[in-house]
Amino acid sequence: MSKLLFAAFNEGVTLSMSGNHEAALLAFDKVLSVDPKHVPALTAKGSSLAELGRTEEALRCFERAIEVDPRAADPHRDAAFCQLELGEPEAAAQLMQRAVQLNPDPGYREAAAVEVYNLGNALLTRGSRRPDKARYRQARSTFELALELSPAYVEAAKALADVWEHLGDTSQRDHYAQLAGRLRPAAS
């Protein structure tokens, strides 16, 4: 039976990697119908759901994976991204902090900061209309988390300066602009 699970899981991963997330979901559901506690399938299914824009369903998969294995860092990180998408920065920050506690490798933390930063940019560029104040506030929380994860992240500081400019707070804009200038590598 485990060979069948392994084959179904690998099929799902292959489908997901090729961008066929709907078909990948079917493969992951095969695995989960036999083993509902299969953390890699729960996490992979959540990732496919997130790619399809089904953020709340994805979050449920990641939360289930966390229930099954609370020591796995990736479901915490992925659930944090869902919470950011859903406009819940406090929940996202708690989940992300737990993820980096579980995987204290500096590279993991830096990679998470980059992903969070990229999500902040995506929040601002998503859709056909200009971002409104609500989207700038959501992006602000996202960039703040990126900077918290990586305090020397120049681009996150610059993004915060820009967001605060759009939110009309010149004091905060100046603070983050100065921070970005201090973080900038010295010119040789």
C-alpha positions, -999 to +999 in steps of 0.1 A: +000+000+000+029+024+007+041+021-028+007+032-041+007+062-017+043+071-027+033+069-064+001+090-059+021+116-039+048+118-065+022+121-093+006+150-073+040+167-069+048+163-106+014+177-116+017+206-092+052+215-105+039+215-140+011+240-130-017+215-131-029+221-096-065+208-101-052+174-111-026+176-083-054+180-058-069+147-070-037+129-065-031+144-030-067+135-021-060+099-031-031+098-006-052+115+021-081+091+016-058+063+027-037+083+052-054+115+064-023+123+085+001+123+056+018+156+064+036+160+030+003+154+011-015+179+034+012+205+028+014+199-009-024+200-012-024+233+007+002+247-017-018+237-047-049+253-032-029+284-025-017+285-061-054+283-072-063+313-050-082+291-026-065+306+004-090+296+032-089+259+021-051+260+018-050+274+054-071+245+066-047+220+051-017+237+067-034+238+100-042+201+098-006+194+090+004+214+121-020+194+142-005+162+130+031+173+133+035+205+153+073+203+149+073+207+111+083+242+102+070+244+066+033+241+074+037+269+099+054+291+073+028+283+046-001+289+070+016+323+078+015+332+041-022+323+040-029+345+070-011+374+053-032+369+022-063+369+044-053+401+061-044+386+095-009+399+101-008+391+138-017+354+132+008+353+104+036+368+125+030+342+153+030+313+127+061+326+111+079+331+144+071+295+152+084+283+118+117+300+123+119+286+159+114+251+145+139+257+117+165+281+131+188+279+100+196+315+090+190+306+054+155+294+062+148+327+079+162+347+051+143+328+025+111+333+045+118+370+046+122+372+008+089+352+003+071+376+027+086+406+009+075+392-025+040+386-011+039+423+000+048+434-035+021+411-049-005+426-026+003+460-041+003+450-077-026+426-077-057+436-096-062+462-123-068+492-100-044+513-080-039+500-044-062+517-019-053+525+018-065+491+029-041+473+006-012+496+016-020+488+053-019+451+045+013+454+026+028+474+055+021+446+079+037+422+054+068+443+048+071+447+086+072+410+090+098+407+063+120+432+081+114+415+114+126+382+099+156+399+084+165+431+101+191+440+075+167+436+045+172+469+026+144+463+001+119+457+029+129+490+046+126+508+012+092+492+007+080+504+041+092+539+033+071+538+001+040+524+019+042+550+046+044+577+019+012+564+004-004+562+039+005+598+045+028+594+075+060+613+066+076+606+100+074+568+094+084+573+058+115+592+068+123+566+095+123+537+071+141+557+044+169+565+068+170+528+079+173+517+043+201+542+039+219+528+069+215+492+058+227+499+023+261+482+017+290+507+016+300+517-019+335+506-028 
